[in-house]
Amino acid sequence: MCMYTYIHMTSKNISITEDVYNKLLKIKRNNESFSELFLRLLKIQKSTLEKSFGAWNLSEAEKKEIWASLSMRNARNWNKSNLEDFK
């Protein structure tokens, strides 16, 4: 009995500058697709971030000062609703 598995993967086009493309080419392995490269980089980033969780032993006053400073920045991603997600 033979079984065949068909996997259909969707794809998305993204636009990057020539400079970014050239930098990605430098770190991409010979037998690696760009999708595999992105997954590898994301895994590295996640691992690095997870290692830093809880690295600082901050007092409540220090935490409040940091979050107050972040919430006052003009960056579009920092608003009260998503800052609460990180506390």
C-alpha contacts under 8 A as a table, 3 or more apart, distances in Angstrom:
res1	aa1	res2	aa2	distance
16	I	20	V	6.25
16	I	21	Y	6.53
17	T	20	V	5.30
17	T	21	Y	6.26
18	E	21	Y	5.01
18	E	22	N	6.14
19	D	22	N	5.23
19	D	23	K	6.32
20	V	23	K	5.09
20	V	24	L	6.15
21	Y	24	L	5.11
21	Y	25	L	6.18
22	N	25	L	5.03
22	N	26	K	6.43
23	K	26	K	5.21
23	K	27	I	6.83
24	L	27	I	5.39
24	L	28	K	5.99
25	L	28	K	5.07
28	K	32	E	6.44
28	K	33	S	7.75
28	K	34	F	7.27
28	K	37	L	6.05
29	R	32	E	5.10
29	R	37	L	7.73
32	E	36	E	5.92
32	E	37	L	6.41
33	S	36	E	5.12
33	S	37	L	6.21
34	F	37	L	4.86
34	F	38	F	6.16
35	S	38	F	5.17
35	S	39	L	6.25
36	E	39	L	5.07
36	E	40	R	6.11
37	L	40	R	5.08
37	L	41	L	6.17
38	F	41	L	5.09
38	F	42	L	6.06
39	L	42	L	5.08
39	L	43	K	6.11
40	R	43	K	5.13
40	R	44	I	6.28
41	L	44	I	5.09
41	L	45	Q	6.17
42	L	45	Q	5.01
42	L	46	K	6.09
43	K	46	K	5.15
43	K	47	S	6.11
44	I	47	S	5.15
44	I	48	T	6.12
45	Q	48	T	5.12
45	Q	49	L	6.15
46	K	49	L	5.16
46	K	50	E	6.04
47	S	50	E	5.16
47	S	51	K	6.27
48	T	51	K	5.31
48	T	52	S	6.67
49	L	52	S	5.27
49	L	53	F	6.61
50	E	53	F	5.33
51	K	55	A	7.82
52	S	55	A	5.23
53	F	56	W	7.97
54	G	57	N	6.93
58	L	61	A	7.96
58	L	62	E	5.81
58	L	63	K	6.25
59	S	62	E	5.17
59	S	63	K	6.34
60	E	63	K	5.10
60	E	64	K	6.19
61	A	64	K	5.19
61	A	65	E	6.21
62	E	65	E	5.09
62	E	66	I	6.25
63	K	66	I	5.21
63	K	67	W	6.18
64	K	67	W	5.25
64	K	68	A	5.89
65	E	68	A	5.14
65	E	69	S	6.15
66	I	69	S	5.16
66	I	70	L	6.25
67	W	70	L	5.01
67	W	71	S	6.05
67	W	83	L	7.81
68	A	71	S	5.25
68	A	72	M	6.41
69	S	72	M	5.39
69	S	73	R	6.83
70	L	73	R	5.52
70	L	78	W	7.07
71	S	78	W	6.04
71	S	79	N	6.24
71	S	80	K	6.71
71	S	83	L	7.27
73	R	78	W	7.07
74	N	78	W	7.46
75	A	78	W	5.79
76	R	79	N	7.37
77	N	82	N	7.75
78	W	82	N	6.69
78	W	83	L	6.40
79	N	82	N	5.80
79	N	83	L	6.07
80	K	83	L	5.15
80	K	84	E	6.26
81	S	84	E	5.54
81	S	85	D	7.13
82	N	85	D	5.15
82	N	86	F	7.14
83	L	86	F	5.47
83	L	87	K	6.83
84	E	87	K	5.41
